[in-house]
Amino acid sequence: MNDERLRTPPDDRFDAASLVFDLPAEIAALRQEGPAKHGQRQKALFKGHGRTVALFVLDAGAGLPEHKAAGTVTIQPIEGEITVTADNATRRLRCGQIVLLAPNVKHAVSAQGTAAFLLQVSLAGA
């Protein structure tokens, strides 16, 4: 691994017939990577075949600005609580809840306290 890289290159990480993740350990590792840019850290757990699964860790008060994705999006908190604003509604989500967004729906995510969530994007027909 290159000394400048924090992680194994994506092609090596995603090259497996099956993958298992210890999410609390992944969250801890992200928090150890150093200062968070804009209060958030992220890691693609998988990307391929029209699907992306990413883990996000947010510092208190941090978030993702409004944006949209070309595919169906799911957002699932796995630590703390997050607020998802989409489709003219603001929803506060905690562990055990999930929001599903149709393609091209503008959305934003924020956290009052520290939080972590899984974001999945699935492209149609891929």
N, C-alpha and C positions, 0 to 999 in steps of 0.2 A: 504494500500500500504506500502511496506517495506520502511523504512526511507532511505535506501541506493539506492533505485531505483529512477531514474529521471522521469520515466513514468509508466503508468499503464501496467501491464504485457501483452504481446502480445495476449495470449489466451483470455483475457478479452476485449482487443481492437478490435479483429477481430470477436468476437462472436455477429454478428448482421445480420439481413436479408438485411439491407441497411445501408450504411454509407455516411455521408456528411462531407466534410472537407472545412474549411475556410483557404485556402492556405496562404494568407498573415499573418493570426494569427498563423498558424503552423510554418511559417518561423521565425516570431518574437520570438516564444517560443523556437525554436532551438537556436537562437542567444543568448538567455538569459541563456542557460544551462552552461555557463562557457567557459573556453578556449577550442578551437577546436583542436582536435588531427589532426595534419598535415594540419591544415587550412580547414578542412571540418567536417561537422556534417551531420548526416543522421537519418532518422526515417522511419521505415516500416509503411506505412499507411494501408496496407493490405498484407497478405500472406496466401494463401490457394488455393486449387483446381488448383494447377499448375501455379499459377499467383502470382507475387510479384509486388506491387506498392510502391515505396520508394521516399521520398522527400530528396534531398540533398541541403545543403547550403554551398557555398564555399566562403572563404575569398579571397581577391585579391591575385593572384599568386598561388592559391592552385588548386588541381585537383585530379583525380584518375589515378593511373598508368595503363599502358596497361594490359588488362586482357580479358577474354572471358567468355561468359555465354552459358549454354547448350540450352537455349531457344531463341526465337525471342525477340529482345530488341528494345524498343523505348526510345528515349531521347528527352525531350521537355523542353526548357528553359521557366521559368515562371517569372524570374526576372534577369535583366542584360543580358549579352551575354556569351556564352560558346564556346569553340572550341572542336570539336570532331574529332579525328584522327582515321580513320578506312579504311580498304580496299584500302590502298595506296593513300588516299586522306585526306586532312584536310579541314574541313568545319566549318565556323564560323556561329553559330546559335543565333538568337535573339527570343524574344517572338513572338509567332505566327508561328514558324517553328518547325518541328519535323524531326528526323532522325530515320529510321527503319533499323535494322541490322538483318541479318539472324543468325541462331544459330551458335555458335562457331567462330564468326568473332572477331578477336582481335581488341580492341578499347581502347582509352584513352580519358579522358575529362579534360579540364583545363579552368580556368577563368582568364582573365587579371584583371578585377575589381571584386567586390563582385557580386555573382550570386546565383541563385537557379534553380533547375531543377527537373522534375519528371522523374524517371527511372522506366520502366515497363519491366518485363521479363515474357514471357508466354511459358511454356513448352508444347510441342506437346503431344497430347494424354492424358493429365492429366485432 
